[in-house]
Amino acid sequence: MNDYNIRQAQKEDAIAIFNLIQELAVFEKLTHQVTGSPESLADHLFGTPAYAEAIVAESQGQLIGFALFFKTYSTFLTKPGLYLEDIFVREIYRGQGIGKDLLKAVTQIAQERDYGRLEWSVLDWNENAIGFYQKMGAEVLPDWRICRVTFEG
């Protein structure tokens, strides 16, 4: 029996989601890259327009995990898709199926919207995550590399 539920994020979750983002950055050794704020996250998730969406895992009134995603488009499929920016479960709650349920929920959202694909990136050193994603049926593409231009300010 699960003592957690998966639900759509609400505006009042923004601070807790941002705290989870900071925990994710610690895990990935990327805290120096976290320059945002709970306020900007709330604006981007719940403002007009909303730039991204999130679902959360909640247990006993506490957020213990989240998945944040946004719409993309495939010219080859001529269909929209979803890009999963982050999925994270607090360490003490791992191994209970929460990450699996979050990923299934995002997959279901994409399927219900008749999107063509769901994509995300994984750090090459995170073998646990790679194994988890492959077990869930994801293909880790060896021939694609992420390109990024970051704008300051």
QUIZI-V203381 format. One line per field, one symbol per residue. psi: psi as a letter, one per 20 degrees, with the letter a starting at -180 (. if undefined). A space follows every 10 residues. Layout:
# QUIZI-V203381
psi = ???
This chain:
# QUIZI-V203381
psi = ppkrqprqqq hiigghghhh ghgghggjlk hiioiaqhgh ggghhjaorp irrqqqpppl jppirrpprr qapohgilqr aqpogqpppq gijqjjjggg hgghgggggg ghjkqhrpqr qpphimhggg ggghhijqpo oijpqpqppp pq.
